[in-house]
Every structure is written in C-alpha cells, then in structure tokens.
Amino acid sequence: MGRYTVIACKVLEEELLSLAPGGHEWYFLDQGLHRSPDRLRQALQEAIDSIRNSERILLGYGFCGGALEGLRARTVPLTIPRLDDCISLLLGSVEARKAWGPETYFLSAGWLAGEESLVREYARCVSRYGEERGSLLIRQLFCHYQRVVFIKTGRQGEDLEGEKVREVAEKIGLRFEVTDGHKGYLQKLLQGPWDNLFLHVPPGEVVTVEKYYTQANY
C-alpha cells in the first residue's frame, strides 16, 4: 500500500488525480452519499476501517453537514481539511468561498458528472411536470440563491458543462458567473504541510465538532 491513502468524494477525483504524487492509494466515494450524512459517515468509516498499512489517511471532504462527526481513526491517523464542504477545496481557501456570500450556489464539472446537480434536477422536473411547472418548482427550491457560480478547474470539456449550467440558471432566474478554481488547498491535502488548516486525528481518537472547528493539537 502507498505511503498515504486518500479517501475523497468522486466530485474531486479528476482534480486530485491531476495533482497525484507517486505512491498514494485512492478511495473515491459516490457523490450521492451526501444526501444522507449518516450513510456518508458509515461509508467513510468502512473505508477507514479497511486501511491498515498506510502512514496517514487523507480525507478529501469538508465537515459536510456533520457527516464526519463521530468518525474514529483506527490504526492510522487521519488528516482532514478544516472546512464546511468541498467548495473551499476547489476555490483554494475558506476566504475565497466566503467572498461570494451565502446567496451563491456553486457547481463544477465534477458535480455535473454525478447524479446530484442543478442541471439533472432541472431535467428531471421538466420531464415530469413540463417546462413551465418544472421551472417554477426549481425556482422555489433555489429561492434563497441569487447566482450560480461555475468553478473551472481545468477539466476537459468543462466549458460545455458550464454552458449547460448557464442555460438552466437563466431559465430559473439566477445570475450565472464563472470563476477559476485554485488547487493550492488540494495540493496541501496531498503533500502537506498540514498546518492549522487541517484537523489531525491520532489512532483511536474520534472526530468531534469541537475538535474540527478549533485549533488542533499536533
């Protein structure tokens, strides 16, 4: 097994592999697990429990609605980005995410590749209820947002994916904007240095909210 093992959401697969140093082992979990924090926690724990011969497990996840609460490091220490979700990983920092404000809904080509995205949800609603009613339902679901921001990360074909997002955003009355992602945070996750931007969980210890959002002991 590699020196480090990475367990990450499939949304980040292409971005992480583009930065991949030699010797890492990879576990990519389905994006749809985010629908249930309990299911995501269970899948993460099962992956963690299966790893024995690695120096460190690197989690490509934020806290994700509390899904990491209660995770236990077994024989291998865990290193986890100290983030609410994966968006800051793609943008490069917590500050970059906050600059857009809470009224912003983010997408990337990685999200569009999964089963859960604004584009797929719009298509399902229109298919089931028709163009007018389907659009109205999606507008109601996204009524707390003012804009959709598409994060470009250098994936092949992402300009075409961005255009799909633009079309849906216009149909449901949201502004569409594009921003470039930054891979610095992902790079640090894979290679360090693992500073106070990361939570470190020694073998046998459990992830808690208090540990996650306060300074870790190294």
C-alpha positions in Angstrom: 0.0 0.0 0.0 1.1 3.5 -0.6 2.7 5.9 1.9 -0.6 7.8 2.2 -4.1 6.8 1.4 -6.7 9.3 0.1 -10.4 8.9 0.7 -12.4 11.5 -1.2 -15.6 12.4 -2.8 -15.8 11.4 -6.5 -16.6 15.1 -7.3 -12.9 15.8 -6.7 -11.5 12.8 -8.5 -10.1 14.4 -11.6 -8.7 17.4 -9.7 -6.9 15.2 -7.2 -5.5 12.8 -9.7 -4.1 15.6 -11.7 -2.0 16.5 -8.7 -1.3 13.0 -7.7 2.2 12.3 -6.3 3.5 8.8 -6.7 2.7 6.2 -4.0 -0.7 7.3 -2.9 -3.6 4.9 -2.7 -7.1 6.1 -3.6 -10.7 5.5 -2.5 -13.4 7.6 -4.2 -16.9 7.5 -2.7 -20.1 8.2 -4.5 -21.4 11.8 -4.6 -24.9 10.7 -3.8 -23.9 9.7 -0.2 -24.1 13.5 0.6 -27.9 13.1 0.6 -27.6 11.3 4.0 -24.9 12.3 6.5 -25.4 9.0 8.3 -24.8 7.0 5.1 -21.8 9.1 4.2 -20.4 8.7 7.7 -20.9 4.9 7.5 -19.2 4.7 4.1 -16.3 6.8 5.3 -15.9 4.7 8.5 -15.9 1.4 6.5 -13.2 2.8 4.2 -11.1 3.9 7.2 -11.5 0.6 8.9 -10.3 -1.3 5.8 -6.9 0.6 5.7 -4.1 -0.9 7.7 -0.7 -0.4 6.1 -0.6 3.3 5.5 1.2 6.1 7.3 -1.7 8.5 7.1 -5.2 8.7 5.7 -6.1 12.0 3.9 -9.8 12.8 3.7 -11.0 14.8 0.7 -14.1 16.1 2.5 -15.2 19.0 4.5 -17.5 18.5 7.5 -20.3 18.0 5.0 -23.4 18.6 7.2 -21.9 16.8 10.2 -21.1 13.6 8.3 -17.6 13.5 9.8 -18.9 13.8 13.4 -18.1 10.6 15.2 -15.6 9.2 12.7 -12.9 7.2 14.5 -9.3 6.8 13.5 -8.3 3.2 13.9 -4.6 2.2 13.5 -3.8 5.0 11.0 -4.0 8.8 11.8 -6.5 10.9 9.9 -5.8 14.3 8.3 -8.9 16.3 7.4 -9.3 19.8 5.8 -10.9 22.1 8.3 -13.8 23.2 6.0 -17.6 23.1 5.9 -17.7 21.5 2.5 -15.7 20.7 -0.7 -16.3 24.1 -2.3 -13.4 25.7 -0.4 -11.1 22.9 -1.6 -11.9 23.8 -5.2 -11.7 27.6 -4.7 -8.4 27.3 -2.7 -9.5 28.8 0.6 -12.3 29.5 3.0 -11.9 33.2 2.4 -12.4 32.7 -1.4 -15.7 30.9 -0.7 -17.0 33.5 1.8 -16.2 36.3 -0.7 -19.2 35.1 -2.8 -21.7 35.3 0.0 -24.3 32.8 1.2 -26.6 33.6 -1.7 -24.3 31.8 -4.1 -24.8 28.2 -5.4 -21.6 26.6 -6.7 -21.1 23.9 -9.3 -18.2 22.3 -11.1 -17.8 19.8 -13.9 -17.2 17.2 -11.2 -20.6 17.9 -9.6 -22.3 17.7 -13.0 -20.7 14.3 -13.6 -22.7 12.9 -10.6 -26.4 12.2 -10.2 -27.0 15.2 -7.9 -26.8 18.6 -9.6 -28.9 21.6 -10.6 -28.8 20.6 -14.2 -30.0 17.0 -13.6 -32.6 18.1 -11.1 -34.0 20.6 -13.6 -34.1 18.0 -16.3 -36.0 15.6 -14.1 -38.5 18.2 -13.0 -39.2 19.4 -16.6 -39.5 15.7 -17.7 -42.1 15.0 -15.0 -44.0 18.3 -14.8 -43.4 20.1 -18.1 -41.3 23.2 -18.8 -43.4 25.8 -17.0 -44.3 23.9 -13.8 -40.8 22.2 -13.7 -39.0 25.6 -13.9 -41.3 27.0 -11.2 -40.6 24.1 -8.9 -36.8 24.6 -9.3 -37.1 28.3 -8.8 -38.9 27.6 -5.5 -36.2 25.1 -4.4 -33.4 27.6 -5.2 -35.3 30.7 -4.0 -32.6 31.5 -1.4 -29.9 31.9 -4.1 -29.2 34.9 -6.3 -26.5 33.4 -8.5 -25.0 30.2 -9.8 -21.2 30.2 -9.9 -19.4 27.6 -12.1 -15.9 26.7 -10.8 -13.4 26.0 -13.6 -10.7 23.6 -12.5 -9.2 22.6 -15.9 -11.2 19.6 -16.6 -11.6 18.5 -20.2 -14.9 19.6 -21.7 -15.8 21.9 -18.8 -16.7 24.8 -21.0 -19.5 22.8 -22.5 -20.6 21.8 -19.0 -20.6 25.4 -17.9 -22.9 26.3 -20.8 -25.4 23.7 -19.6 -25.4 25.4 -16.2 -25.8 28.8 -17.8 -28.9 27.7 -19.7 -30.6 26.3 -16.5 -29.6 29.4 -14.4 -31.2 31.7 -17.0 -34.4 29.6 -17.1 -34.9 29.8 -13.3 -33.9 33.5 -13.0 -30.5 33.2 -11.4 -27.4 35.1 -12.4 -24.7 32.9 -13.9 -21.0 33.6 -13.3 -17.7 31.7 -13.8 -14.7 31.7 -11.6 -11.4 29.9 -11.7 -10.6 27.3 -9.1 -7.3 27.1 -7.2 -5.7 23.8 -6.4 -3.5 25.1 -3.6 -5.6 23.6 -0.8 -5.9 20.2 -2.6 -2.1 20.3 -3.1 -1.6 20.8 0.6 -4.0 18.0 1.4 -2.0 15.6 -0.7 1.5 16.6 0.2 1.4 19.0 3.2 2.4 20.9 5.1 -0.6 20.0 7.2 -0.9 23.2 9.3 -3.8 24.6 11.2 -6.0 24.4 8.1 -6.2 20.7 8.9 -7.5 18.6 11.7 -5.3 15.7 12.8 -6.9 12.7 14.5 -4.5 10.2 16.1 -5.2 6.5 16.1 -8.1 5.6 18.4 -9.5 9.2 18.7 -12.9 10.4 17.4 -13.8 13.4 15.2 -16.0 15.9 17.1 -17.4 19.4 16.2 -15.3 20.9 18.9 -12.1 19.4 17.5 -13.0 20.2 14.0 -13.5 23.9 14.4 -10.8 24.7 17.0 -7.0 24.6 16.8 -5.8 21.0 16.7 -3.0 19.7 18.9 -0.1 18.4 16.9 
